[in-house]
Amino acid sequence: MRTPSARSIRGAVASALAVVTVLSVGGCSSDDENADDISVEPRPPAESPEATVTPAGTVGPFAPVDALTFDPVTRTLVALTDASTTVTLVRDGATAETQVVDLGSTGAELVAGRDSTVLVPMDGAVARIAVADGQRTDLTVDADALSAADLPDGTTAVGDGTGAVRVLDASGQITATVSGGSVTSADSLASTPNGVSVLDRRQTSVTDLDLDDGTLGVALRAGEGAAEMTSDEFGRLLVTDSTGTELLVFTSHDLLMRQRFPVGSQPWAIAYDEQSGVAWVTLPALNEVVGYTLDTGIPVEARRLATVRQPNSVAVDADTGDLYVGSATGDGLQRIPAAGR
């Protein structure tokens, strides 16, 4: 679901610096070791070749897409579009009825919020957009916000480019702050029943946060070049390692790496389908999206499908299992019905 903004891609170099600590490669489970301080330059998604295979499902014309999420309540696909400067609402999953919300800035990511809203962190604010009507309200943040996540108590966690994570109430007042320590950039946040975790691309690590104490918890290495993170209904953290070409699975309770699996290409976007228990991972260098089941202790490939060019974003309709893939080069919006897979 979560993909890099145009802002983060423009600031990245074509390849990552060498990682000092390299984990053993394999398809087995691992407890991993605590993250040591390293620094890598986050790499952008692999560049896609021209598509030579007809994409699965249907493809409609669409603006370049940097991120996708799907709201099952309003039956709306939501896309971060136009170099991450607009949010496009696609009603009923059909491209015929759309609404475009101008951000007036560059969004860092697009994530689902509470009550059929989406959150878009940006420099100085987090925009909350109501999916039903496109109405926008902003939380002012004195930072370059890179990530956001709604929490069960009604507050919102916001991460920034220094690694700090602030918790804000509905009025915008800061109720907690976690900063300092090993986190250098709070690039993605995940809220699970076990707490809040942060992905740091520069440290290629996942770290637990103790919001009550305002301290960092356990930190683990997340491969050689972590790209995207999402979570599932079991509280697991699913991370794509673009540099190490692996899918990583962590438990958020007593943070541990439980699964890692080589995917054979540089993975990027990831979305989890709760109905089927399949994690969908895009492979931009191959113009493919691959589904993996996670219930056997090791990811098992369930399906491999051709996509539009430069598939940097993916989302799942939680009700139907339909899959949506967005092209970052403007080569269309792809819908792959669950019934046809």
Wavefront OBJ file of the C-alpha trace (Angstrom):
o trace
v 0.000 0.000 0.000
v 2.580 2.433 1.078
v 4.985 3.725 -1.692
v 7.601 6.467 -1.851
v 6.644 9.968 -2.803
v 8.151 11.790 -5.735
v 9.987 13.898 -3.162
v 11.778 10.889 -1.644
v 12.513 9.341 -5.034
v 14.069 12.529 -6.371
v 16.323 12.637 -3.327
v 17.495 9.048 -3.664
v 20.429 7.804 -5.658
v 20.347 4.941 -8.091
v 21.965 2.455 -5.747
v 22.437 1.922 -2.033
v 25.764 2.145 -0.261
v 27.169 -1.129 0.972
v 25.575 -2.385 4.167
v 28.038 -3.076 6.953
v 26.095 -5.931 8.475
v 24.601 -8.436 6.068
v 22.205 -11.032 7.390
v 22.350 -14.621 6.289
v 20.162 -15.311 3.284
v 17.615 -18.070 3.376
v 13.975 -19.002 3.435
v 13.938 -20.081 7.078
v 12.782 -18.210 10.165
v 15.233 -16.047 12.089
v 15.281 -14.111 15.341
v 17.795 -11.718 13.773
v 20.185 -9.538 15.737
v 19.735 -6.075 17.153
v 20.279 -3.342 14.598
v 23.734 -1.790 14.603
v 24.202 1.801 13.488
v 24.733 1.882 9.739
v 23.753 4.319 7.053
v 22.576 3.578 3.543
v 21.178 5.871 0.898
v 17.596 4.725 0.258
v 17.341 3.473 -3.284
v 14.363 4.243 -5.520
v 12.247 1.483 -7.067
v 13.945 -0.483 -9.813
v 13.347 1.003 -13.242
v 10.836 -0.962 -15.290
v 11.365 -1.952 -18.905
v 8.658 -1.427 -21.475
v 5.871 -3.938 -20.887
v 6.058 -6.881 -23.290
v 3.306 -8.997 -21.715
v -0.358 -7.999 -21.579
v -1.188 -7.013 -17.982
v -3.610 -9.253 -16.110
v -7.164 -8.028 -15.606
v -8.141 -4.663 -17.033
v -6.187 -1.425 -17.447
v -7.668 2.057 -17.723
v -5.988 5.402 -18.432
v -4.815 7.159 -15.294
v -2.371 9.748 -14.008
v 1.010 8.531 -12.714
v 0.451 6.818 -9.356
v 2.826 6.927 -6.381
v 0.620 5.202 -3.776
v -2.711 3.381 -3.490
v -5.165 2.363 -0.801
v -8.753 1.094 -0.922
v -11.602 2.073 1.396
v -14.144 -0.787 1.515
v -16.815 1.241 3.344
v -17.237 3.834 0.590
v -16.046 1.452 -2.164
v -13.401 3.979 -3.190
v -9.895 3.504 -4.526
v -7.604 6.329 -3.396
v -4.411 7.231 -5.266
v -1.547 9.633 -4.643
v -1.033 11.097 -8.105
v 0.675 13.731 -10.254
v 4.143 13.531 -8.663
v 2.473 13.152 -5.244
v 0.789 16.571 -5.425
v -2.829 15.381 -5.724
v -5.070 12.705 -4.261
v -7.463 11.062 -6.707
v -10.622 9.364 -5.418
v -11.993 6.671 -7.723
v -15.572 5.784 -6.809
v -16.710 2.170 -6.895
v -13.351 1.103 -8.286
v -14.242 2.464 -11.741
v -12.211 5.155 -13.447
v -15.363 6.805 -14.838
v -16.155 8.708 -11.617
v -13.206 10.474 -10.009
v -12.527 13.414 -7.714
v -9.136 15.112 -7.477
v -7.940 16.881 -4.324
v -5.019 19.289 -4.781
v -2.539 19.003 -1.906
v -0.714 22.245 -2.627
v 2.472 20.448 -1.633
v 4.233 17.129 -2.173
v 2.948 14.199 -0.145
v 5.421 11.723 1.320
v 2.986 8.793 1.421
v -0.687 7.852 1.432
v -2.131 5.663 4.183
v -5.597 4.643 5.312
v -6.866 6.494 8.378
v -9.824 6.028 10.690
v -13.467 6.487 9.675
v -12.945 6.269 5.900
v -10.233 8.898 5.714
v -6.725 8.857 4.290
v -3.622 10.544 5.672
v -1.002 12.331 3.576
v 2.071 13.553 5.485
v 3.962 16.454 3.930
v 6.254 19.288 4.903
v 4.604 21.097 7.815
v 1.349 19.146 7.984
v -0.565 15.908 7.702
v -3.614 16.193 5.468
v -6.652 14.108 6.426
v -9.019 13.637 3.493
v -12.525 12.232 3.891
v -12.924 9.619 1.193
v -16.695 10.089 0.902
v -16.599 13.745 -0.182
v -12.946 14.782 -0.517
v -13.090 17.269 2.371
v -9.668 18.017 3.826
v -8.455 19.017 7.270
v -4.810 19.457 8.255
v -2.820 18.675 11.375
v -0.015 21.213 11.594
v 3.382 19.659 12.299
v 6.578 21.596 12.923
v 8.585 19.183 10.775
v 8.898 17.593 7.375
v 6.396 14.785 7.958
v 7.221 11.520 6.190
v 4.795 9.069 7.798
v 1.548 8.931 9.744
v -0.706 6.392 11.439
v -3.959 6.692 13.360
v -3.830 5.063 16.801
v -6.641 3.236 18.650
v -7.043 5.997 21.266
v -8.001 8.594 18.643
v -4.582 10.197 18.364
v -2.318 10.253 15.312
v 1.379 9.383 15.214
v 3.521 11.411 12.805
v 7.115 10.593 11.867
v 9.604 13.024 10.344
v 12.896 13.140 8.497
v 14.964 13.390 11.696
v 13.556 10.148 13.096
v 11.281 11.852 15.622
v 7.743 10.539 16.101
v 5.110 12.844 17.587
v 1.660 11.835 18.797
v -1.021 14.477 18.225
v -4.594 14.623 19.471
v -7.520 15.751 17.318
v -6.826 19.411 18.108
v -3.220 19.114 16.978
v -1.708 19.193 20.467
v 1.361 17.008 20.961
v 0.729 14.392 23.647
v 3.945 12.388 23.291
v 7.272 12.535 21.453
v 9.892 9.882 20.766
v 13.169 11.177 19.353
v 16.879 10.584 19.410
v 18.496 7.196 19.573
v 19.106 5.015 16.552
v 16.163 6.086 14.365
v 17.380 8.643 11.830
v 14.322 8.839 9.555
v 10.766 7.759 10.387
v 9.818 6.671 6.874
v 6.833 4.446 7.670
v 4.724 3.762 10.757
v 2.641 0.699 11.577
v 0.057 0.581 14.355
v -0.792 -2.946 15.506
v -2.532 -4.355 18.599
v 0.968 -4.681 20.056
v 1.950 -1.035 19.624
v 3.650 1.204 17.088
v 6.688 0.343 14.971
v 8.776 2.559 12.705
v 10.676 1.734 9.523
v 13.923 3.649 9.003
v 15.156 3.328 5.418
v 18.515 4.957 6.125
v 19.226 2.528 8.938
v 17.289 -0.222 7.073
v 15.735 -1.147 10.403
v 12.439 -1.700 12.214
v 12.096 -0.290 15.741
v 9.415 -0.600 18.404
v 8.245 2.634 20.041
v 7.222 3.044 23.678
v 4.882 6.008 23.400
v 4.030 5.996 27.110
v 7.654 6.437 28.136
v 8.725 8.356 25.038
v 11.523 5.883 24.351
v 12.688 3.538 21.632
v 12.282 -0.187 22.099
v 13.909 -3.114 20.338
v 15.461 -2.359 16.936
v 16.194 -5.001 14.306
v 17.934 -4.914 10.974
v 15.450 -5.091 8.080
v 17.562 -6.607 5.335
v 20.025 -4.611 3.261
v 17.739 -1.849 1.955
v 14.212 -1.757 3.362
v 11.630 -0.162 1.073
v 8.017 -0.497 2.267
v 6.187 -1.781 5.355
v 2.620 -2.810 6.109
v 0.946 -4.928 8.787
v -1.679 -7.661 8.900
v -4.493 -8.708 11.232
v -2.095 -10.872 13.247
v 0.085 -7.887 14.104
v 2.883 -9.012 11.817
v 5.035 -6.426 10.067
v 5.650 -7.156 6.388
v 8.675 -5.422 4.856
v 10.109 -5.426 1.355
v 13.909 -5.414 1.169
v 14.659 -3.917 -2.225
v 18.444 -4.170 -2.016
v 18.473 -7.678 -0.578
v 15.587 -8.782 -2.869
v 13.659 -10.352 0.009
v 10.270 -10.345 1.705
v 10.682 -10.015 5.486
v 8.091 -10.849 8.154
v 8.432 -9.618 11.749
v 6.291 -10.170 14.821
v 5.433 -6.857 16.451
v 5.051 -8.445 19.900
v 8.612 -8.871 21.215
v 9.965 -7.733 17.857
v 11.467 -10.707 16.025
v 12.115 -11.588 12.411
v 10.123 -14.765 11.778
v 10.278 -15.189 8.010
v 12.473 -14.043 5.155
v 12.299 -15.181 1.583
v 14.200 -14.302 -1.605
v 11.835 -13.009 -4.285
v 14.340 -12.995 -7.149
v 13.988 -9.314 -8.026
v 13.904 -5.966 -6.266
v 10.518 -5.861 -4.470
v 8.799 -2.581 -3.717
v 5.135 -2.038 -2.832
v 3.294 -4.474 -0.580
v -0.355 -5.023 0.360
v -1.969 -7.745 2.458
v -5.251 -9.487 1.621
v -6.916 -10.584 4.866
v -9.465 -12.758 3.071
v -6.925 -15.007 1.397
v -3.964 -14.462 3.705
v -1.832 -13.466 0.720
v 0.806 -10.731 0.746
v 1.060 -9.075 -2.674
v 4.463 -7.672 -3.624
v 5.286 -5.681 -6.756
v 8.481 -6.314 -8.731
v 9.031 -3.187 -10.867
v 12.061 -4.579 -12.729
v 9.885 -7.415 -14.047
v 6.536 -5.581 -14.332
v 5.007 -8.228 -12.083
v 3.051 -8.591 -8.862
v 3.512 -11.772 -6.849
v 1.308 -13.178 -4.087
v 2.790 -15.101 -1.159
v 1.008 -17.093 1.536
v 2.575 -16.789 4.984
v 0.877 -19.539 6.980
v 3.456 -22.328 6.639
v 6.415 -20.698 8.381
v 7.956 -19.675 5.074
v 6.451 -17.507 2.313
v 5.082 -19.658 -0.504
v 4.433 -18.195 -3.946
v 0.722 -18.469 -4.730
v 0.350 -16.388 -7.892
v 2.469 -14.323 -10.286
v 0.792 -11.801 -12.585
v 1.900 -9.356 -15.279
v 1.354 -5.683 -14.449
v 1.425 -2.258 -15.991
v 4.836 -0.665 -16.404
v 6.522 0.649 -13.251
v 4.176 -0.936 -10.653
v 5.270 1.124 -7.654
v 1.950 0.821 -5.797
v -0.576 -1.891 -4.961
v -3.820 -2.115 -2.972
v -6.394 -4.797 -2.162
v -10.172 -4.475 -1.886
v -10.709 -6.094 1.517
v -14.266 -7.166 0.635
v -13.738 -8.749 -2.772
v -10.015 -9.465 -2.836
v -9.672 -7.526 -6.101
v -6.155 -6.236 -6.662
v -5.225 -2.751 -7.907
v -1.823 -1.816 -9.313
v -0.799 1.728 -10.252
v 1.776 2.718 -12.852
v 4.197 5.431 -11.737
v 4.923 6.266 -15.378
v 1.309 6.973 -16.305
v 0.775 3.655 -18.070
v -2.589 3.131 -16.430
v -4.488 1.820 -13.425
v -4.830 -1.957 -13.332
v -7.626 -3.950 -11.710
v -7.215 -7.703 -11.288
v -10.446 -9.358 -10.079
v -10.012 -12.062 -7.462
v -12.340 -14.313 -9.422
v -10.015 -14.298 -12.406
v -6.806 -15.196 -10.594
l 1 2 3 4 5 6 7 8 9 10 11 12 13 14 15 16 17 18 19 20 21 22 23 24 25 26 27 28 29 30 31 32 33 34 35 36 37 38 39 40 41 42 43 44 45 46 47 48 49 50 51 52 53 54 55 56 57 58 59 60 61 62 63 64 65 66 67 68 69 70 71 72 73 74 75 76 77 78 79 80 81 82 83 84 85 86 87 88 89 90 91 92 93 94 95 96 97 98 99 100 101 102 103 104 105 106 107 108 109 110 111 112 113 114 115 116 117 118 119 120 121 122 123 124 125 126 127 128 129 130 131 132 133 134 135 136 137 138 139 140 141 142 143 144 145 146 147 148 149 150 151 152 153 154 155 156 157 158 159 160 161 162 163 164 165 166 167 168 169 170 171 172 173 174 175 176 177 178 179 180 181 182 183 184 185 186 187 188 189 190 191 192 193 194 195 196 197 198 199 200 201 202 203 204 205 206 207 208 209 210 211 212 213 214 215 216 217 218 219 220 221 222 223 224 225 226 227 228 229 230 231 232 233 234 235 236 237 238 239 240 241 242 243 244 245 246 247 248 249 250 251 252 253 254 255 256 257 258 259 260 261 262 263 264 265 266 267 268 269 270 271 272 273 274 275 276 277 278 279 280 281 282 283 284 285 286 287 288 289 290 291 292 293 294 295 296 297 298 299 300 301 302 303 304 305 306 307 308 309 310 311 312 313 314 315 316 317 318 319 320 321 322 323 324 325 326 327 328 329 330 331 332 333 334 335 336 337 338 339 340 341
